[in-house]
Amino acid sequence: MNSARDDFRLLQEFVKSARATLPEGVWNYVIGGADSETTLRRNRQGLDSLAFRPRVLRDVSEIDCSTAVLGVDVRLPVLLAPIGSLQDLHPGGGATAARAAGQFGVLHMQSSASAPGLEATARAGPGPKIFQLYVRGDEGWVSDHLQRAAASGYHALCITVDLALYSRRERDIAKRHLTTARRHTRREDEIFLARLSWSDIERIRREWTAPLILKGIATAEDAAIACELGVDAIYVSNHGGRQLDHGRATIDILPEVVETVAGRAEIMVDGGFNRGSDIAKAIARGASCVGVGRLLAFALAAAGQDGVVRMLEILETELRVCLGLLGVTRLEQLNESCLHAAAPVAPAHALSAFPLLEEGY
Ligand SMILES: Cc1cc2nc3c(=O)[nH]c(=O)nc-3n(C[C@H](O)[C@H](O)[C@H](O)COP(=O)(O)O)c2cc1C
């Protein structure tokens, strides 16, 4: 751990190291989005379009960044978002990410498209975990996965619903890159993703009695249906700009979802959240936690388990400083009054949260 502490003092150092470590195709798979990458950029642009309204002269000597997510106490309002083909980034894949999450004290969401698979990841380390499922089979196939997830002790199940069709990710096409997961997916299984509908969610809700999350909700209308079906957490996401292009920034989707959900479910969000200050903005807008996707990928590729733990430590430091300078000591004190609309200061892109990279630091 000490060596990761020395090697990585800034979040951007994970990006730099991952860039140097990963083969060209894998690097582009991680950073890329769909089509013209407008949604991807807009996620950052949305965050950059919010400034803070700090309050001063409040005692901020004791700051607490901890919270609870789906009943689990966590050290930070952060979860490790599901990433497919993590084994292409680090040999330990999801198991290494799960161990890091357990060591630090946040939740890991294991992608059904990542090795070493459902059971092995569940056994990988301490701490509750979430299993993320892409529905790529019939009712029997889904039931089997639910039973296996329950038997392996997963705390919650997440169904990703924004992948009805696989988008066109031009970087992957240009580099002729096929992830391990894609190589092992049969075309005929993908029809189940396209056919997935609310009646399937209703059935899954009946079968799965532990917390259920829907990931990829991007409108108040769909959040309302999810609440009516008894979903426990609405995960506002546009898949990190990797699915529908020309979508809205997830930070801009939050207000309508928060209003509609009105406390009936927890709200998770991801998409471009790369800094402690980004996390503070999401919490101020009513999210209970923030998923980090590419940041996890960079840290894992750069330094495995230690890297992911170190990445979370730096995020925690950034969030602590942000809260203190805003004049708050607990996450519950963040609200819309902390935020103000502002013009972004630079063009947004996948790595624009780290401007020193451009200067070659
Ligand atoms: C390389 C990569 C693979 C991903 N694989 C999955 C996946 O298997 N399942 C899923 O629900 N989302 C997947 N996502 C989306 C992430 O869970 C998350 O929504 C997104 O990365 C958040 O944006 P961020 O990368 O800007 O943090 C993937 C994202 C990336 C970057």
The ligand as an SDF file (V2000), in Angstrom:
LIG
                    3D

 31 33  0  0  0  0  0  0  0  0999 V2000
  -14.9100   -0.1890  -20.0170 C   0  0  0  0  0  0  0  0  0  0  0  0
  -16.3230   -0.1150  -19.5180 C   0  0  0  0  0  0  0  0  0  0  0  0
  -17.0770   -1.2750  -19.4020 C   0  0  0  0  0  0  0  0  0  0  0  0
  -18.3790   -1.2190  -18.8840 C   0  0  0  0  0  0  0  0  0  0  0  0
  -19.0930   -2.3790  -18.6900 N   0  0  0  0  0  0  0  0  0  0  0  0
  -20.3120   -2.3290  -18.0990 C   0  0  0  0  0  0  0  0  0  0  0  0
  -20.9950   -3.5190  -17.7430 C   0  0  0  0  0  0  0  0  0  0  0  0
  -20.5060   -4.6230  -17.9290 O   0  0  0  0  0  0  0  0  0  0  0  0
  -22.2270   -3.3950  -17.1670 N   0  0  0  0  0  0  0  0  0  0  0  0
  -22.8050   -2.1680  -16.9270 C   0  0  0  0  0  0  0  0  0  0  0  0
  -23.9170   -2.1110  -16.3970 O   0  0  0  0  0  0  0  0  0  0  0  0
  -22.1530   -1.0310  -17.2310 N   0  0  0  0  0  0  0  0  0  0  0  0
  -20.9210   -1.0770  -17.7820 C   0  0  0  0  0  0  0  0  0  0  0  0
  -20.2480    0.0780  -18.0400 N   0  0  0  0  0  0  0  0  0  0  0  0
  -20.8220    1.3770  -17.6330 C   0  0  0  0  0  0  0  0  0  0  0  0
  -20.3870    1.7060  -16.2050 C   0  0  0  0  0  0  0  0  0  0  0  0
  -20.9610    0.8300  -15.2750 O   0  0  0  0  0  0  0  0  0  0  0  0
  -20.7860    3.1270  -15.8160 C   0  0  0  0  0  0  0  0  0  0  0  0
  -22.1480    3.3090  -16.0650 O   0  0  0  0  0  0  0  0  0  0  0  0
  -19.9730    4.2100  -16.5320 C   0  0  0  0  0  0  0  0  0  0  0  0
  -18.6550    3.7810  -16.7690 O   0  0  0  0  0  0  0  0  0  0  0  0
  -19.9590    5.4720  -15.6950 C   0  0  0  0  0  0  0  0  0  0  0  0
  -19.2600    6.5020  -16.2960 O   0  0  0  0  0  0  0  0  0  0  0  0
  -17.7230    6.8670  -15.9760 P   0  0  0  0  0  0  0  0  0  0  0  0
  -16.8980    5.8250  -16.6430 O   0  0  0  0  0  0  0  0  0  0  0  0
  -17.5660    8.1920  -16.5880 O   0  0  0  0  0  0  0  0  0  0  0  0
  -17.5460    6.8430  -14.4710 O   0  0  0  0  0  0  0  0  0  0  0  0
  -18.9380    0.0400  -18.5480 C   0  0  0  0  0  0  0  0  0  0  0  0
  -18.1650    1.1920  -18.6740 C   0  0  0  0  0  0  0  0  0  0  0  0
  -16.8720    1.1260  -19.1440 C   0  0  0  0  0  0  0  0  0  0  0  0
  -16.0600    2.3860  -19.2200 C   0  0  0  0  0  0  0  0  0  0  0  0
  1  2  1  0
  2  3  1  0
  2 30  2  0
  3  4  2  0
  4  5  1  0
  4 28  1  0
  5  6  2  0
  6  7  1  0
  6 13  1  0
  7  8  2  0
  7  9  1  0
  9 10  1  0
 10 11  2  0
 10 12  1  0
 12 13  2  0
 13 14  1  0
 14 15  1  0
 14 28  1  0
 15 16  1  0
 16 17  1  0
 16 18  1  0
 18 19  1  0
 18 20  1  0
 20 21  1  0
 20 22  1  0
 22 23  1  0
 23 24  1  0
 24 25  2  0
 24 26  1  0
 24 27  1  0
 28 29  2  0
 29 30  1  0
 30 31  1  0
M  END
$$$$
